[in-house]
């Protein structure tokens, strides 16, 4: 059944509309704060991302029905990955999958700060996501020192 569920998840992710050519986090860093007026087409806030892995995750952004600017990213680590959604009211882990031999543990510190740790024996990797100064924040620690 696990293999079937994995296949279904791949199909579900494939069904999500492609937000063609999403910018990488490093490209968003230079975007600057949103322009006054609050239109949905204004530049996005510059996310602060500290990663200690090989690549920076891409961020998708949109404004929801309540007018909240939301961000979504799938963040990989050596121990697994997590799909995270940010907005000014809440940061949520929508989905996660530990690598073989790892277990995941989620800690919510407050509505706008959450951590997921992937642990296997003496090795752990951690993703910390939070919202601060009108922007998503992210720290990825692969335990490499």
C-alpha positions in Angstrom: 0.0 0.0 0.0 2.9 2.4 0.7 4.0 2.2 -3.0 0.5 2.9 -4.1 0.2 5.9 -1.8 3.5 7.2 -3.1 2.3 6.9 -6.7 -0.9 8.7 -5.8 1.0 11.5 -4.1 3.2 12.0 -7.2 0.0 12.2 -9.3 -1.5 14.7 -6.9 1.6 16.9 -6.9 1.7 16.7 -10.7 -1.9 18.0 -10.8 -1.0 21.2 -9.0 -0.8 24.0 -11.6 2.7 24.8 -12.7 3.6 28.3 -11.7 6.0 28.4 -14.7 9.6 29.6 -14.1 9.4 30.2 -10.3 12.3 32.2 -9.1 14.8 30.7 -6.7 15.1 32.1 -3.2 18.3 33.9 -4.2 16.4 35.7 -6.9 13.7 36.7 -4.5 16.2 38.1 -2.0 16.9 41.0 -4.4 13.2 41.7 -5.0 12.8 44.1 -2.1 9.7 44.9 -0.1 6.2 45.2 -1.7 5.2 48.5 -3.1 2.6 50.6 -1.3 -1.0 49.9 -2.3 -1.2 46.2 -1.6 -2.0 45.0 -5.1 -1.5 41.3 -5.8 1.0 42.1 -8.6 3.4 44.0 -6.4 6.9 42.7 -5.8 7.2 40.1 -3.0 9.0 40.7 0.2 12.6 39.6 0.3 12.7 36.2 2.2 15.6 35.7 4.5 16.9 32.2 3.9 19.8 30.6 5.6 20.5 27.2 4.1 23.3 24.8 5.0 22.5 22.3 2.2 23.4 22.2 -1.5 20.6 24.2 -3.0 18.1 26.8 -2.0 14.4 25.8 -2.4 12.2 27.7 -4.8 9.3 29.7 -3.3 5.8 30.1 -4.8 3.6 33.0 -3.7 0.0 34.0 -4.1 -2.7 36.1 -2.3 -5.5 34.0 -0.8 -9.2 34.8 -0.4 -8.6 36.7 2.9 -6.0 38.9 1.2 -3.0 37.2 2.9 0.2 36.8 1.0 1.2 33.1 1.1 4.4 31.3 0.2 4.9 27.6 -0.5 8.1 25.7 -0.8 9.3 22.1 -0.7 12.4 22.0 1.3 14.9 19.1 1.0 17.4 17.9 3.7 19.6 14.9 4.0 17.0 13.3 6.3 13.9 14.0 4.3 11.8 16.9 2.9 8.9 19.1 4.1 6.4 21.1 2.1 5.9 24.4 4.0 3.4 27.2 3.7 3.9 30.7 5.2 1.7 33.7 5.8 1.7 36.4 8.4 -0.8 34.5 10.6 0.6 30.9 10.4 3.4 28.8 9.2 2.4 25.2 8.5 4.1 22.0 7.4 1.6 20.7 4.8 3.4 17.4 4.1 6.8 15.7 4.9 8.6 12.5 4.1 11.6 11.2 6.0 14.3 9.4 4.1 14.7 5.6 4.7 15.8 5.0 8.3 14.8 8.5 9.5 11.9 9.6 11.7 10.4 13.1 11.7 9.4 15.2 14.7 7.5 18.4 14.4 7.7 21.2 17.1 5.4 24.2 16.9 6.9 27.0 18.9 4.0 29.5 18.1 1.6 30.0 15.2 4.3 31.6 13.0 7.3 29.4 13.9 7.6 25.6 13.3 10.5 23.1 13.2 10.7 19.6 11.7 13.6 17.4 12.6 14.6 14.2 10.8 16.5 11.8 13.1 18.4 8.6 12.3 20.7 7.2 15.0 23.2 9.9 15.9 22.4 12.1 12.8 19.7 14.8 12.6 18.7 17.4 10.1 16.4 20.3 10.9 14.2 22.7 9.0 13.0 25.8 11.0 10.5 28.0 9.2 9.0 31.3 10.6 7.4 34.6 9.6 9.1 37.8 10.5 9.1 41.4 9.2 6.4 40.6 6.5 8.5 37.8 5.0 9.0 34.1 5.2 12.2 32.9 7.0 13.9 29.6 6.7 16.9 27.8 8.2 18.0 24.4 7.0 20.6 22.5 9.0 21.9 19.2 7.6 24.0 18.6 10.7 27.2 19.1 8.7 28.7 21.3 11.3 
